[in-house]
């Protein structure tokens, strides 16, 4: 007689391009379908990754996404207002969200904590996944609220040791029912996707620094524009390309124009497959002010790209400073000195490249899936 499958619900705000979305998609694709029956519940059915949801995963959503809205401006405003009302009612009356019962509910990020804790499934085991960094100034005021909510969950998963340690040091809070589970990396898959098409950077001056990320104020791209302009003005020839989109796009474009670096600093927008752009570049740079355990660092390591990154969140757990990358503090001077070192010191870069060889030996995604499956099974036992 076949054992009854464990019903697991993953909650997520939307499928807009982001590290958390990619982590959840990876788990849904690779966790055992013999042991578990998976459902994905989205607040908004929108985003570039919504077509990547596995077909054998049941999909639920509270309301439609912007892709399904009318092109008529007036009708679109009415639809947006109706969507806001609908989300408000679902938050106010969470019992209307779910008709089925689930054994385990997973809040994939802090934006789903409230809805998961207030779920109509009172008897389900609840997991909080924490992918955020608590020291970033703009998140600091909210961090205590998130931590208090996390204490109400049956179990907490942290994406990096550093994140858990920071909470313990800063707030004096420990989570006895918790563990650290790193994000899985598929080196062969990343390399294969990097070969899907060729990227020609044309007349862009080498070396080319690439960065991939959402254009948000906490990503530090305004610092990178300033550093780039300073290096160019001092005749350190190079170019920078940013793959990603977000609310800072217009402001960054204006900054690029104001500093007269339009020919060497390129904002390319979102790409569903950004790996060919990274493969065609010489280096990877991440000037972020706040991060947890960014997938993009491991993706750059998989493609054997020398990295300059700020030492925030769990990044020091991913990069051995001066061995397989360079860690700097998040300020203009240190990022400037780091990029100048890459441009000037070819021996330093060659040493890093040698330490990046055979990345598949450093990553084992199967052990991560086994960790997650064991956690789900143990939680019910």
Protein Blocks (a to p, Z undefined) as FASTA:
>chain_A
ZZdddddddddfblcdcfklmmmmmmmmmmcfklpccddddfbagdjklmmpcfkbccdd
fbdcfklpcfblklmmmmmmmmmmmmmmmmmmmmlmpmbdcfbdcdfbfklmmmmmmpmb
lmbccddddfbdfkbmklmmmmmmmmmmmmmpmbdcdfbfklmmmmmmmnopacfbgcdd
dddddfklmmmmmmmpccdehjaccddddddddddfklommmmmmmmmmmmmnopacddd
dedddjklmmmmmmmmmnopmmmmccebjafblmlmmmmpmbdcdfbfbdcbdfklmmmm
mnopacddddehjllmmpcghkloccddddfklmmmmmmmmmmmmmlmmmmmmmmgokll
mpcfklmmmmmmmmmmmmmZZ
